[in-house]
């Protein structure tokens, strides 16, 4: 088996971390990250922005994107065999999105990292369509991470445990649902969308999606999607986000095949990475399927042209 590619890890440049409330400890430690990778046989790690409150303290998203993308680019150039960079974009001025994407490319960042929502606006909105057209044309995967600033439900329940455990992942699930209802997956079928945390609660409600859709279509209460919701889900990718649950993996495999699941550690938020790897290695899947999740699927996405 080849080495592991970690398709969900984090690094926050100190220049950004210093302006956050939560991400000041461990999130900027490159040496610790590399030591962990070496100890666990992780060949490469893809770095994603976890969404933070930095934009609230640095005068907006434009400044955060400028600093973050440059610093991630520098890190990748210093460790080209170990890290793969994902760029972020600001939607404060929609007319600049294409220019921002070109800058991300020029910095050598090959993936786009998006939050599941931005101040209540999800990825189904037309402001994101130029982005999807660009990344489809240039074969750049899009990774969707939970929004941690004002995720769905926080206006009713804001709790230090319940918000990150439930509302973060619910925001990802709602994002997927809204994108499906807006025909994003059909219209931009050439875009490789990867959703964190197995798509939130999606694996647990797949059948409910299909059964409820069929019932509502029979009464003409919902638009015709052209196919059952689960048909669209099969074309999406999901990362494991450090999950240590064999049952969660099996649930995800009811939504997509092994070729659409990618191992992700969620480092440094998750410190139980060996257990997350063991779930896949002892899953009962074939050697080819295990290799797909731990390495080959990520390799194909990264190298796709």
HULIN-V60062 format. One record per residue. N is the residue number from 1. RES is the residue in one small letter. OMEGA is omega in whole degrees, -180 to 180 (NA if undefined). Layout:
# HULIN-V60062
n=N res=RES omega=OMEGA
n=N res=RES omega=OMEGA
This chain:
# HULIN-V60062
n=1 res=x omega=177
n=2 res=x omega=176
n=3 res=x omega=-177
n=4 res=x omega=168
n=5 res=x omega=180
n=6 res=x omega=-175
n=7 res=x omega=172
n=8 res=x omega=175
n=9 res=x omega=-173
n=10 res=x omega=168
n=11 res=x omega=177
n=12 res=x omega=178
n=13 res=x omega=180
n=14 res=x omega=-179
n=15 res=x omega=176
n=16 res=x omega=-176
n=17 res=x omega=-178
n=18 res=x omega=-177
n=19 res=x omega=178
n=20 res=x omega=179
n=21 res=x omega=-170
n=22 res=x omega=-164
n=23 res=x omega=-177
n=24 res=x omega=-174
n=25 res=x omega=174
n=26 res=x omega=-172
n=27 res=x omega=180
n=28 res=x omega=-174
n=29 res=x omega=-178
n=30 res=x omega=-178
n=31 res=x omega=179
n=32 res=x omega=179
n=33 res=x omega=-180
n=34 res=x omega=178
n=35 res=x omega=178
n=36 res=x omega=179
n=37 res=x omega=-180
n=38 res=x omega=-177
n=39 res=x omega=-174
n=40 res=x omega=180
n=41 res=x omega=178
n=42 res=x omega=-175
n=43 res=x omega=-178
n=44 res=x omega=176
n=45 res=x omega=176
n=46 res=x omega=-175
n=47 res=x omega=180
n=48 res=x omega=176
n=49 res=x omega=-175
n=50 res=x omega=-168
n=51 res=x omega=-179
n=52 res=x omega=177
n=53 res=x omega=-176
n=54 res=x omega=-178
n=55 res=x omega=179
n=56 res=x omega=-177
n=57 res=x omega=-178
n=58 res=x omega=175
n=59 res=x omega=176
n=60 res=x omega=-176
n=61 res=x omega=-176
n=62 res=x omega=-179
n=63 res=x omega=179
n=64 res=x omega=-178
n=65 res=x omega=-180
n=66 res=x omega=-178
n=67 res=x omega=-176
n=68 res=x omega=-177
n=69 res=x omega=180
n=70 res=x omega=-178
n=71 res=x omega=176
n=72 res=x omega=177
n=73 res=x omega=179
n=74 res=x omega=-179
n=75 res=x omega=180
n=76 res=x omega=179
n=77 res=x omega=178
n=78 res=x omega=-179
n=79 res=x omega=-173
n=80 res=x omega=-179
n=81 res=x omega=-175
n=82 res=x omega=-175
n=83 res=x omega=174
n=84 res=x omega=-173
n=85 res=x omega=173
n=86 res=x omega=-180
n=87 res=x omega=177
n=88 res=x omega=-179
n=89 res=x omega=177
n=90 res=x omega=177
n=91 res=x omega=-180
n=92 res=x omega=175
n=93 res=x omega=-175
n=94 res=x omega=-176
n=95 res=x omega=-179
n=96 res=x omega=-173
n=97 res=x omega=-179
n=98 res=x omega=177
n=99 res=x omega=177
n=100 res=x omega=180
n=101 res=x omega=177
n=102 res=x omega=178
n=103 res=x omega=176
n=104 res=x omega=177
n=105 res=x omega=-178
n=106 res=x omega=178
n=107 res=x omega=179
n=108 res=x omega=179
n=109 res=x omega=-167
n=110 res=x omega=-177
n=111 res=x omega=176
n=112 res=x omega=178
n=113 res=x omega=179
n=114 res=x omega=170
n=115 res=x omega=-179
n=116 res=x omega=175
n=117 res=x omega=178
n=118 res=x omega=-179
n=119 res=x omega=177
n=120 res=x omega=179
n=121 res=x omega=-175
n=122 res=x omega=-172
n=123 res=x omega=176
n=124 res=x omega=-173
n=125 res=x omega=-173
n=126 res=x omega=178
n=127 res=x omega=-179
n=128 res=x omega=-175
n=129 res=x omega=176
n=130 res=x omega=177
n=131 res=x omega=-179
n=132 res=x omega=178
n=133 res=x omega=-178
n=134 res=x omega=-176
n=135 res=x omega=176
n=136 res=x omega=180
n=137 res=x omega=-174
n=138 res=x omega=174
n=139 res=x omega=178
n=140 res=x omega=177
n=141 res=x omega=177
n=142 res=x omega=178
n=143 res=x omega=-178
n=144 res=x omega=-178
n=145 res=x omega=178
n=146 res=x omega=172
n=147 res=x omega=-180
n=148 res=x omega=177
n=149 res=x omega=-178
n=150 res=x omega=175
n=151 res=x omega=-178
n=152 res=x omega=177
n=153 res=x omega=-175
n=154 res=x omega=179
n=155 res=x omega=179
n=156 res=x omega=-180
n=157 res=x omega=174
n=158 res=x omega=-172
n=159 res=x omega=-176
n=160 res=x omega=177
n=161 res=x omega=-175
n=162 res=x omega=-179
n=163 res=x omega=180
n=164 res=x omega=-178
n=165 res=x omega=-174
n=166 res=x omega=-170
n=167 res=x omega=178
n=168 res=x omega=-176
n=169 res=x omega=174
n=170 res=x omega=179
n=171 res=x omega=177
n=172 res=x omega=-179
n=173 res=x omega=179
n=174 res=x omega=178
n=175 res=x omega=180
n=176 res=x omega=-179
n=177 res=x omega=-179
n=178 res=x omega=177
n=179 res=x omega=178
n=180 res=x omega=-178
n=181 res=x omega=179
n=182 res=x omega=178
n=183 res=x omega=-179
n=184 res=x omega=-177
n=185 res=x omega=177
n=186 res=x omega=-177
n=187 res=x omega=-178
n=188 res=x omega=-174
n=189 res=x omega=179
n=190 res=x omega=180
n=191 res=x omega=177
n=192 res=x omega=178
n=193 res=x omega=176
n=194 res=x omega=-179
n=195 res=x omega=-178
n=196 res=x omega=172
n=197 res=x omega=179
n=198 res=x omega=-178
n=199 res=x omega=-180
n=200 res=x omega=-178
n=201 res=x omega=-176
n=202 res=x omega=-179
n=203 res=x omega=-177
n=204 res=x omega=-177
n=205 res=x omega=-179
n=206 res=x omega=-178
n=207 res=x omega=177
n=208 res=x omega=175
n=209 res=x omega=-176
n=210 res=x omega=-177
n=211 res=x omega=-180
n=212 res=x omega=177
n=213 res=x omega=-180
n=214 res=x omega=180
n=215 res=x omega=-178
n=216 res=x omega=176
n=217 res=x omega=179
n=218 res=x omega=178
n=219 res=x omega=178
n=220 res=x omega=-179
n=221 res=x omega=179
n=222 res=x omega=-179
n=223 res=x omega=177
n=224 res=x omega=180
n=225 res=x omega=-179
n=226 res=x omega=179
n=227 res=x omega=176
n=228 res=x omega=-180
n=229 res=x omega=-177
n=230 res=x omega=177
n=231 res=x omega=179
n=232 res=x omega=-178
n=233 res=x omega=-176
n=234 res=x omega=-178
n=235 res=x omega=-179
n=236 res=x omega=175
n=237 res=x omega=180
n=238 res=x omega=175
n=239 res=x omega=-173
n=240 res=x omega=174
n=241 res=x omega=176
n=242 res=x omega=-179
n=243 res=x omega=177
n=244 res=x omega=-175
n=245 res=x omega=174
n=246 res=x omega=-179
n=247 res=x omega=179
n=248 res=x omega=177
n=249 res=x omega=-180
n=250 res=x omega=177
n=251 res=x omega=180
n=252 res=x omega=-180
n=253 res=x omega=172
n=254 res=x omega=179
n=255 res=x omega=-178
n=256 res=x omega=175
n=257 res=x omega=-176
n=258 res=x omega=-180
n=259 res=x omega=-180
n=260 res=x omega=177
n=261 res=x omega=-179
n=262 res=x omega=176
n=263 res=x omega=174
n=264 res=x omega=-176
n=265 res=x omega=-171
n=266 res=x omega=176
n=267 res=x omega=1
n=268 res=x omega=179
n=269 res=x omega=179
n=270 res=x omega=179
n=271 res=x omega=-178
n=272 res=x omega=-175
n=273 res=x omega=178
n=274 res=x omega=180
n=275 res=x omega=179
n=276 res=x omega=177
n=277 res=x omega=-178
n=278 res=x omega=178
n=279 res=x omega=-179
n=280 res=x omega=-178
n=281 res=x omega=-179
n=282 res=x omega=-174
n=283 res=x omega=-175
n=284 res=x omega=176
n=285 res=x omega=177
n=286 res=x omega=178
n=287 res=x omega=180
n=288 res=x omega=179
n=289 res=x omega=178
n=290 res=x omega=178
n=291 res=x omega=178
n=292 res=x omega=-177
n=293 res=x omega=-175
n=294 res=x omega=-174
n=295 res=x omega=-165
n=296 res=x omega=-179
n=297 res=x omega=178
n=298 res=x omega=180
n=299 res=x omega=180
n=300 res=x omega=180
n=301 res=x omega=-177
n=302 res=x omega=-174
n=303 res=x omega=-176
n=304 res=x omega=178
n=305 res=x omega=NA
